[in-house]
Each structure stands twice: as C-alpha cells, then as structure tokens.
Amino acid sequence: MLKWLLVGLVVFLVYRFAMKRPRYDRLFSPDHLIELSRGLGRAKDTALRRPGGGPPADPFAEGNAFITSADIAVVYTVAEAGEDGHEHHVSLSFRGGALARAAAGFLAAALCRLLGLGETQRVLAVSNSGVYHLIFQVPAADEARFAARSVQKLDDASARRLVGVAMEDRGPLLARLGKLDVKVPK
C-alpha cells in the first residue's frame, strides 16, 4: 500500500513539474507570428509618437506594449540618441517565468525581420531579471523612412517562411548575447 502511495506521489510531482514548465509550441507557430506582427505594428506606431518621452507609466494602456496569446510581453520604446537619431528598445519577457534563451533569440530575429532592419546594427541582451532586450539605433537621416515603413503584414504562408528564417537568424544574435544590469527601484 505504501509503495503505491509513493508511486502516486512521484507521478503527481512529475506532472506538476511538467505543467509548470513553459510550453513553447505556441510561440513558434505561424499564428503567433501573425499576432506578433499586428501587435508590433501598433506598439511601434505608439512608441514613435513619443520619442524620448521616457517609458509611460502604463505602457499597456498607452499602446506601446502588449501580451501575446503565448504569454509573451512585448514593450516598445524609443529614446533620444542625441544628434545621431533615436535608440529603439524592444523588451521581451515571458509572463509565466523565465524566457528560454533560444526562444528569445527566435522572437528577436522575427522582430528584426518584421521591422525590416536589414543590416542595421542591433544587440540582444538579457537583464539580471531575465527580460530580453533588442536594442537598435535608427540614424537621424533614416528616421522618417523607418517611421513610414509599416511592420510587415503576415499571412499564413509568409508566417511559415518567417518561422524558418527566424530560426536561422537567431544564431548570430545569440552568439553576441549581452548582459544588462538593470536596477529596479523598490
């Protein structure tokens, strides 16, 4: 009897552990990339309306942040970079806990493609809180062009292609993964 109780306890603990782990199958789906594209377009437009204004008190209410159906929180902000243009900052986090490195690389690579960054220098960094940050600078000469260019609209076929391309593109981003030491006020 005690043996079956122990077996039941072990099965229960394994089940609880497996259910607590994040599931990334939805994250890599074409439907999620379509959703990400739509949200990113709104967030970019909102962030570009207030460059250098600092992060809003509630970025979700302002419109430059959103949460996807896969529980990925995306926040887009734009800061002044002096006469050199603007620094764009896209933060990625998983609402259920830590975001896996490979998943963050995939999302960052997909965002780069959706934003049409091409050869623009960019860096992907992780903060001590586990939030990933995609940071790139748009030179002053290119700002109007970048602002006018809409985020790529995806249909099912183009989303499936983007899944494969982002999987390939994540390697170079993750190879140069930086660290950020962010102090969060209490």
C-alpha positions as a printed NumPy array, in Angstrom:
array([[  0.   ,   0.   ,   0.   ],
       [  2.781,   2.419,   0.94 ],
       [  4.577,   1.571,  -2.289],
       [  1.56 ,   2.671,  -4.376],
       [  1.237,   5.853,  -2.362],
       [  4.88 ,   6.697,  -3.089],
       [  4.445,   5.887,  -6.783],
       [  1.355,   8.116,  -6.861],
       [  3.246,  10.942,  -5.15 ],
       [  6.131,  10.691,  -7.623],
       [  3.741,  10.708, -10.597],
       [  1.932,  13.718,  -9.133],
       [  5.207,  15.642,  -8.606],
       [  6.424,  14.851, -12.137],
       [  3.077,  16.016, -13.53 ],
       [  3.206,  19.28 , -11.521],
       [  6.784,  19.934, -12.661],
       [  5.908,  19.283, -16.301],
       [  2.866,  21.573, -16.144],
       [  4.86 ,  24.429, -14.553],
       [  7.424,  24.48 , -17.316],
       [  6.688,  26.944, -20.091],
       [  5.317,  25.455, -23.283],
       [  6.857,  26.967, -26.366],
       [  4.954,  25.119, -29.094],
       [  2.54 ,  28.046, -29.45 ],
       [  5.402,  30.533, -29.508],
       [  6.908,  29.037, -32.678],
       [  3.616,  28.766, -34.563],
       [  2.774,  30.866, -37.642],
       [ -0.408,  32.094, -35.905],
       [  1.682,  33.534, -33.084],
       [  3.936,  35.346, -35.545],
       [  0.873,  36.848, -37.256],
       [ -0.351,  38.026, -33.855],
       [  3.118,  39.37 , -33.025],
       [  3.187,  41.299, -36.31 ],
       [ -0.123,  43.005, -35.594],
       [  0.815,  43.951, -32.039],
       [  4.263,  45.136, -33.063],
       [  2.786,  47.469, -35.671],
       [  0.589,  49.159, -33.07 ],
       [  3.38 ,  49.303, -30.49 ],
       [  5.863,  50.811, -32.966],
       [  3.415,  53.491, -34.084],
       [  2.621,  54.413, -30.481],
       [  6.272,  54.494, -29.415],
       [  7.235,  56.688, -32.379],
       [  4.639,  59.275, -31.346],
       [  6.528,  59.932, -28.12 ],
       [ 10.259,  59.516, -28.818],
       [ 12.453,  60.415, -25.894],
       [  9.47 ,  60.909, -23.624],
       [ 10.601,  58.109, -21.339],
       [  8.629,  54.987, -20.686],
       [  4.943,  55.608, -19.983],
       [  3.507,  54.857, -16.551],
       [  1.332,  52.108, -18.038],
       [  2.738,  51.016, -21.417],
       [ -0.113,  48.536, -21.935],
       [ -2.734,  51.277, -21.624],
       [ -0.672,  53.649, -23.795],
       [ -0.421,  51.053, -26.58 ],
       [  3.319,  50.504, -26.879],
       [  3.126,  47.193, -25.02 ],
       [  1.06 ,  44.052, -25.49 ],
       [  0.869,  40.436, -24.353],
       [  0.514,  37.679, -26.921],
       [ -1.591,  34.549, -26.596],
       [  1.642,  32.669, -25.801],
       [  2.115,  34.94 , -22.731],
       [  4.981,  36.919, -24.251],
       [  5.027,  40.524, -23.056],
       [  6.447,  42.945, -25.645],
       [  7.257,  46.578, -24.804],
       [  8.492,  49.006, -27.492],
       [ 10.088,  52.324, -26.512],
       [ 12.091,  54.949, -28.368],
       [ 14.726,  57.16 , -26.71 ],
       [ 16.693,  60.149, -27.946],
       [ 20.239,  59.294, -29.021],
       [ 21.416,  62.892, -29.366],
       [ 22.04 ,  64.126, -32.891],
       [ 22.587,  60.547, -34.026],
       [ 18.885,  59.703, -34.171],
       [ 16.825,  57.504, -31.878],
       [ 17.505,  54.316, -29.973],
       [ 14.727,  51.747, -30.285],
       [ 14.265,  49.261, -27.485],
       [ 12.015,  46.197, -27.592],
       [ 11.736,  44.233, -24.346],
       [ 10.611,  40.6  , -24.346],
       [  9.565,  38.585, -21.324],
       [  7.515,  35.508, -20.545],
       [  4.616,  36.181, -18.217],
       [  4.854,  32.724, -16.668],
       [  8.507,  32.938, -15.603],
       [ 11.88 ,  32.888, -17.303],
       [ 12.042,  33.097, -21.1  ],
       [ 14.344,  30.493, -22.644],
       [ 17.405,  31.86 , -24.435],
       [ 16.618,  30.112, -27.73 ],
       [ 13.005,  31.337, -27.65 ],
       [ 14.16 ,  34.911, -27.017],
       [ 16.613,  34.654, -29.917],
       [ 13.864,  33.374, -32.201],
       [ 11.498,  36.192, -31.216],
       [ 14.212,  38.841, -31.597],
       [ 15.154,  37.516, -35.05 ],
       [ 11.48 ,  37.53 , -36.08 ],
       [ 11.1  ,  41.119, -34.789],
       [ 14.144,  42.213, -36.807],
       [ 12.581,  40.768, -39.957],
       [  9.147,  42.237, -39.222],
       [ 10.652,  45.684, -38.637],
       [ 12.748,  45.4  , -41.825],
       [ 16.017,  46.135, -40.03 ],
       [ 18.171,  44.557, -42.736],
       [ 21.801,  45.32 , -41.927],
       [ 21.029,  47.736, -39.081],
       [ 23.325,  47.132, -36.127],
       [ 21.44 ,  45.556, -33.248],
       [ 22.154,  43.9  , -29.964],
       [ 20.203,  41.379, -27.96 ],
       [ 20.871,  41.481, -24.238],
       [ 19.408,  39.826, -21.174],
       [ 18.911,  41.668, -17.904],
       [ 19.511,  40.209, -14.485],
       [ 15.715,  39.86 , -14.149],
       [ 15.527,  37.557, -17.196],
       [ 13.985,  40.11 , -19.559],
       [ 15.485,  40.164, -23.062],
       [ 16.139,  43.498, -24.778],
       [ 16.509,  44.038, -28.523],
       [ 18.212,  47.411, -28.995],
       [ 18.976,  49.155, -32.267],
       [ 19.607,  52.697, -33.395],
       [ 17.974,  54.438, -36.324],
       [ 20.197,  57.253, -37.673],
       [ 18.616,  60.702, -37.934],
       [ 18.842,  60.551, -41.749],
       [ 16.758,  57.332, -41.829],
       [ 14.183,  58.146, -39.151],
       [ 11.427,  59.36 , -41.489],
       [ 11.842,  56.317, -43.751],
       [ 11.799,  53.923, -40.787],
       [  8.729,  55.575, -39.248],
       [  6.843,  55.493, -42.565],
       [  7.65 ,  51.823, -43.192],
       [  4.938,  49.683, -41.643],
       [  5.611,  46.418, -39.874],
       [  5.438,  43.524, -42.313],
       [  1.914,  42.092, -42.552],
       [  1.89 ,  38.319, -42.484],
       [ -0.405,  35.75 , -43.996],
       [ -0.14 ,  32.053, -43.205],
       [  2.421,  31.302, -45.948],
       [  4.704,  34.235, -45.114],
       [  4.447,  33.421, -41.401],
       [  5.574,  29.841, -42.087],
       [  8.555,  31.172, -44.052],
       [  9.37 ,  33.573, -41.211],
       [  9.467,  30.691, -38.725],
       [ 12.293,  29.072, -40.712],
       [ 14.152,  32.324, -41.366],
       [ 13.967,  33.411, -37.717],
       [ 15.282,  30.016, -36.618],
       [ 18.325,  30.571, -38.834],
       [ 18.76 ,  34.246, -37.89 ],
       [ 18.699,  33.69 , -34.136],
       [ 22.189,  32.146, -34.074],
       [ 24.163,  35.352, -34.734],
       [ 22.003,  37.299, -32.258],
       [ 22.523,  34.724, -29.522],
       [ 26.255,  34.442, -30.271],
       [ 26.648,  38.109, -29.279],
       [ 24.156,  37.998, -26.397],
       [ 24.954,  40.787, -23.957],
       [ 24.152,  41.292, -20.282],
       [ 22.342,  44.261, -18.775],
       [ 22.465,  45.125, -15.105],
       [ 19.132,  46.795, -14.536],
       [ 18.383,  48.258, -11.117],
       [ 14.656,  48.204, -10.482],
       [ 13.527,  50.744,  -7.858],
       [ 11.552,  49.271,  -4.978]])
